[in-house]
């Protein structure tokens, strides 16, 4: 997906696939472009600069649904643990020092809420992705486009996708700016940062088992060491941490690329789109992995938790 030409290669590849499929249907050899031309008949000699970002944003709007579902499932799992651990008394900590008592259920309830607070933010951002510059053609001036094309295209796309596709109120601005995608990925970074913080806590709370906090037990998923056979590492929180770090890194790329367009077009759209799709996919899989292979199987060490409270001056 990363390419020069602001997505022209992807656009024309799609046109070629459609043209060859049409040739298949009418019984003509693939590549018979004198009969059905990818540019003349499929692309209709229109620009990539409106169709490419519009289709990419539409894909993001559709692809975010599985991520939302995984977020909801993870939140439900954390809430289940909050209820399961509601009577487990433990020590709360600030600056890694003893603070005041709380329950392990309250702690897990906090994890659930911090992720839940982003559900509406992520859902609300989809409306922005559904504002497109279709019909603006090369630079947003509608050169070579039929005046009725934008409204007809948006209406048809809404019917096909089930989304409310709207035409941008200023096509030149919409063609040169990638601000909507920058905003959307900022939300993904926020979600990644929060889930990474939860994973940090899980690793710390499960540290030990003899010389750490050892307040909770994470499901043992892999032998942790080639030299210490009895050691089991918190591999699931670790891998989710790393997925989150990748999303945070992707946000730097998206930010730099969004600010690197010149004049009427941002030619860096391909790397922006590539990183956003990767981040959506990584977060979806990370949330599923964390829920299925870690959160659902966590158990509490009640006596250890209570022992810290009894020894504390908090």
C-alpha positions as CSV (number, residue, x, y, z in Angstrom):
1,X,0.0,0.0,0.0
2,X,2.9,2.4,0.5
3,X,3.6,4.0,-2.9
4,X,4.4,7.2,-4.7
5,X,1.7,8.9,-6.8
6,X,-0.8,9.5,-3.9
7,X,-2.6,6.2,-4.5
8,X,-2.7,6.1,-8.3
9,X,-1.2,2.6,-8.5
10,X,-3.9,1.2,-6.1
11,X,-6.7,3.0,-8.0
12,X,-5.6,1.8,-11.4
13,X,-5.0,-1.7,-10.1
14,X,-8.6,-1.8,-8.9
15,X,-9.8,-0.5,-12.3
16,X,-7.8,-3.2,-14.0
17,X,-9.3,-5.9,-11.8
18,X,-12.8,-4.6,-12.5
19,X,-12.1,-4.4,-16.2
20,X,-10.8,-7.9,-16.4
21,X,-13.7,-9.3,-14.4
22,X,-16.1,-7.5,-16.8
23,X,-14.2,-9.1,-19.7
24,X,-14.6,-12.5,-18.0
25,X,-18.4,-12.0,-17.8
26,X,-18.8,-11.2,-21.5
27,X,-16.5,-14.0,-22.5
28,X,-13.6,-12.0,-23.7
29,X,-9.9,-12.6,-22.9
30,X,-8.4,-10.7,-19.9
31,X,-6.4,-7.7,-21.0
32,X,-8.6,-6.9,-24.0
33,X,-8.6,-3.3,-23.0
34,X,-9.6,-2.2,-26.5
35,X,-13.0,-3.7,-25.5
36,X,-13.2,-2.6,-21.9
37,X,-10.6,-0.1,-20.8
38,X,-9.6,0.3,-17.1
39,X,-9.2,4.0,-17.6
40,X,-11.8,5.0,-20.3
41,X,-14.6,2.7,-19.2
42,X,-14.0,2.0,-15.5
43,X,-12.1,5.0,-14.2
44,X,-14.0,7.2,-16.7
45,X,-10.8,9.4,-16.9
46,X,-11.5,10.6,-13.4
47,X,-8.8,11.5,-10.7
48,X,-7.4,9.2,-8.0
49,X,-7.3,12.2,-5.7
50,X,-10.9,11.9,-4.6
51,X,-11.7,8.2,-5.1
52,X,-8.6,6.9,-3.3
53,X,-9.0,8.8,0.0
54,X,-12.8,8.4,0.0
55,X,-12.6,4.6,-0.4
56,X,-9.9,4.4,2.2
57,X,-12.0,6.3,4.8
58,X,-15.0,4.3,3.9
59,X,-13.0,1.1,4.6
60,X,-11.8,2.5,7.9
61,X,-15.4,3.3,8.9
62,X,-16.4,-0.3,8.1
63,X,-13.3,-2.0,9.6
64,X,-13.7,-0.2,13.0
65,X,-16.8,-2.3,13.9
66,X,-14.8,-5.5,14.7
67,X,-12.5,-3.4,16.9
68,X,-15.5,-1.9,18.7
69,X,-16.9,-5.4,19.3
70,X,-13.6,-6.6,20.8
71,X,-13.4,-3.6,23.0
72,X,-16.9,-4.3,24.3
73,X,-16.0,-8.0,25.0
74,X,-12.8,-7.0,26.8
75,X,-14.7,-4.5,28.9
76,X,-17.3,-7.1,29.8
77,X,-14.5,-9.5,30.8
78,X,-12.9,-6.9,33.1
79,X,-16.3,-6.1,34.7
80,X,-16.7,-9.8,35.4
81,X,-13.4,-9.9,37.2
82,X,-14.4,-6.7,39.0
83,X,-17.4,-8.5,40.3
84,X,-15.5,-11.7,41.1
85,X,-12.9,-9.8,43.1
86,X,-15.3,-7.4,44.8
87,X,-14.5,-8.9,48.3
88,X,-10.7,-9.2,47.8
89,X,-9.2,-6.5,50.1
90,X,-5.8,-5.2,48.9
91,X,-3.5,-2.2,49.2
92,X,-3.9,0.7,46.8
93,X,-0.6,2.3,45.8
94,X,0.5,5.6,44.5
95,X,4.1,6.3,43.2
96,X,4.5,2.5,43.8
97,X,4.2,3.2,47.6
98,X,1.5,2.0,50.0
99,X,-1.5,4.3,49.9
100,X,-4.9,3.2,51.3
101,X,-6.9,0.0,51.1
102,X,-9.2,-0.9,48.3
103,X,-10.6,-4.0,46.7
104,X,-9.1,-5.9,43.8
105,X,-12.6,-5.6,42.2
106,X,-12.4,-1.8,42.4
107,X,-9.1,-1.9,40.6
108,X,-10.4,-4.1,37.8
109,X,-13.5,-1.9,37.6
110,X,-11.2,1.0,36.9
111,X,-9.5,-0.9,34.1
112,X,-12.9,-1.6,32.5
113,X,-14.0,2.0,32.8
114,X,-10.9,3.5,31.4
115,X,-11.3,1.5,28.2
116,X,-15.1,1.9,28.1
117,X,-14.8,5.7,28.1
118,X,-13.3,5.5,24.6
119,X,-16.2,3.5,23.0
120,X,-18.3,6.6,22.3
121,X,-15.3,8.6,21.2
122,X,-14.3,5.9,18.6
123,X,-17.9,5.5,17.4
124,X,-18.4,9.2,17.1
125,X,-15.3,9.6,15.0
126,X,-16.8,7.5,12.2
127,X,-19.1,10.3,11.2
128,X,-16.0,12.3,10.2
129,X,-14.7,9.5,8.1
130,X,-17.9,9.5,6.2
131,X,-17.4,13.0,4.9
132,X,-15.7,12.6,1.5
133,X,-14.4,14.6,-1.4
134,X,-15.9,12.5,-4.2
135,X,-16.3,14.5,-7.4
136,X,-13.6,17.0,-6.4
137,X,-11.3,15.1,-8.9
138,X,-7.7,16.3,-9.1
139,X,-7.7,19.3,-6.7
140,X,-11.3,19.8,-5.5
141,X,-12.5,22.0,-8.4
142,X,-14.6,19.2,-9.9
143,X,-12.7,19.4,-13.2
144,X,-14.1,16.7,-15.7
145,X,-16.8,15.6,-13.2
146,X,-20.5,15.8,-13.9
147,X,-22.2,18.3,-11.6
148,X,-24.6,15.6,-10.3
149,X,-21.9,13.0,-9.7
150,X,-21.0,13.8,-6.1
151,X,-24.6,13.7,-4.8
152,X,-25.5,10.6,-6.8
153,X,-22.3,8.8,-5.7
154,X,-22.7,9.7,-2.0
155,X,-26.3,8.5,-2.1
156,X,-25.4,5.2,-3.7
157,X,-22.5,4.6,-1.4
158,X,-24.7,5.2,1.6
159,X,-27.2,2.6,0.3
160,X,-24.4,0.0,-0.3
161,X,-22.4,0.6,2.9
162,X,-25.2,1.4,5.4
163,X,-23.2,4.5,6.4
164,X,-24.3,8.1,6.0
165,X,-21.8,9.3,3.3
166,X,-21.8,13.0,2.9
167,X,-20.0,15.4,0.6
168,X,-17.5,17.8,2.2
169,X,-18.6,21.4,2.2
170,X,-15.3,22.6,0.8
171,X,-13.8,20.2,-1.7
172,X,-10.5,22.0,-2.1
173,X,-9.9,21.8,1.6
174,X,-11.0,18.2,1.8
175,X,-8.7,17.2,-1.1
176,X,-5.6,18.8,0.5
177,X,-6.1,18.0,4.1
178,X,-5.8,14.6,5.9
179,X,-7.0,16.0,9.2
180,X,-9.8,13.5,9.5
181,X,-7.5,10.5,9.3
182,X,-5.1,12.2,11.7
183,X,-7.9,12.7,14.2
184,X,-9.1,9.1,13.8
185,X,-5.7,7.6,14.4
186,X,-5.2,9.9,17.4
187,X,-8.1,8.0,19.0
188,X,-6.5,4.7,18.2
189,X,-3.3,5.9,19.9
190,X,-5.3,6.9,22.9
191,X,-6.9,3.5,23.1
192,X,-3.5,1.8,22.7
193,X,-2.0,3.9,25.4
194,X,-4.8,3.0,27.9
195,X,-4.7,-0.8,27.2
196,X,-0.9,-0.7,27.5
197,X,-1.2,0.9,31.0
198,X,-3.6,-1.9,32.0
199,X,-1.0,-4.5,30.8
200,X,1.7,-2.8,32.8
201,X,-0.4,-3.1,35.9
202,X,-1.2,-6.8,35.2
203,X,2.5,-7.6,34.9
204,X,3.3,-5.7,38.1
205,X,0.5,-7.2,40.1
206,X,1.4,-10.7,39.0
207,X,5.2,-10.3,39.6
208,X,6.9,-12.9,41.7
209,X,5.8,-15.4,42.7
210,X,8.2,-15.3,45.7
211,X,9.8,-11.9,45.5
212,X,7.2,-9.7,43.8
213,X,3.7,-8.5,44.6
214,X,2.0,-11.8,43.5
215,X,-1.5,-10.4,44.1
216,X,-2.9,-12.0,41.0
217,X,-2.1,-15.1,38.9
218,X,-2.1,-14.8,35.1
219,X,-2.8,-17.9,33.0
220,X,0.5,-19.6,32.3
221,X,0.8,-19.6,28.5
222,X,4.5,-20.4,27.8
223,X,7.7,-21.6,29.5
224,X,9.4,-18.4,30.4
225,X,13.0,-19.3,30.3
226,X,15.5,-21.6,28.7
227,X,17.7,-21.4,31.7
228,X,15.1,-21.3,34.5
229,X,12.5,-24.0,33.6
230,X,10.1,-23.2,36.4
231,X,9.8,-19.5,35.4
232,X,6.6,-18.4,33.6
233,X,6.6,-14.9,32.1
234,X,3.5,-12.7,31.6
235,X,3.7,-13.1,27.8
236,X,0.2,-12.0,26.9
237,X,0.4,-8.6,28.6
238,X,3.9,-8.2,27.1
239,X,2.7,-8.9,23.5
240,X,-0.2,-6.5,23.9
241,X,2.2,-3.9,25.2
242,X,4.2,-4.3,22.1
243,X,1.2,-4.1,19.8
244,X,0.2,-0.9,21.6
245,X,3.7,0.5,21.1
246,X,3.4,-0.2,17.4
247,X,0.2,1.8,17.2
248,X,1.8,4.7,19.1
249,X,4.7,4.6,16.6
250,X,2.2,4.5,13.7
251,X,0.7,7.7,15.1
252,X,4.1,9.5,14.7
253,X,4.2,8.4,11.1
254,X,0.6,9.5,10.5
255,X,1.3,12.8,12.1
256,X,4.5,13.5,10.1
257,X,2.8,12.4,6.9
258,X,-0.3,14.5,7.5
259,X,1.9,17.6,7.8
260,X,3.9,16.8,4.8
261,X,1.5,17.5,2.0
262,X,2.1,20.5,-0.3
263,X,-0.4,22.8,-1.9
264,X,-3.6,21.1,-3.2
265,X,-2.7,17.4,-2.4
266,X,-1.1,15.4,0.3
267,X,0.9,12.8,-1.6
268,X,1.7,11.0,1.6
269,X,-1.8,9.5,1.9
270,X,-0.7,5.9,1.2
271,X,1.5,5.7,4.3
272,X,-1.2,7.3,6.4
273,X,-3.8,4.8,5.2
274,X,-1.4,1.9,5.6
275,X,-0.6,2.7,9.2
276,X,-4.3,3.3,10.1
277,X,-5.4,0.0,8.8
278,X,-2.5,-1.7,10.5
279,X,-3.4,-0.1,13.8
280,X,-7.1,-1.0,13.6
281,X,-6.1,-4.6,12.9
282,X,-3.4,-4.8,15.6
283,X,-5.7,-3.4,18.3
284,X,-8.6,-5.7,17.4
285,X,-6.3,-8.8,17.7
286,X,-4.6,-7.4,20.8
287,X,-7.9,-6.9,22.6
288,X,-9.0,-10.4,21.7
289,X,-5.7,-12.0,22.7
290,X,-5.7,-10.1,26.1
291,X,-9.3,-11.1,26.9
292,X,-9.2,-14.8,25.8
293,X,-5.7,-15.7,26.9
294,X,-5.3,-13.5,30.0
295,X,-8.2,-11.6,31.6
296,X,-10.7,-14.5,31.5
297,X,-8.2,-16.7,33.4
298,X,-6.9,-14.4,36.1
299,X,-7.2,-15.5,39.7
300,X,-6.6,-13.6,42.9
301,X,-4.3,-14.5,45.8
302,X,-6.6,-13.3,48.5
303,X,-4.2,-14.1,51.4
304,X,-1.4,-12.2,49.8
305,X,-3.6,-9.2,49.1
306,X,-4.9,-9.1,52.7
307,X,-1.4,-9.6,54.1
308,X,-0.1,-6.4,52.5
309,X,-3.0,-4.5,54.0
310,X,-2.4,-5.9,57.5
311,X,1.3,-5.0,57.3
312,X,0.8,-1.5,55.9
313,X,0.6,1.7,57.8
314,X,-1.8,3.1,55.1
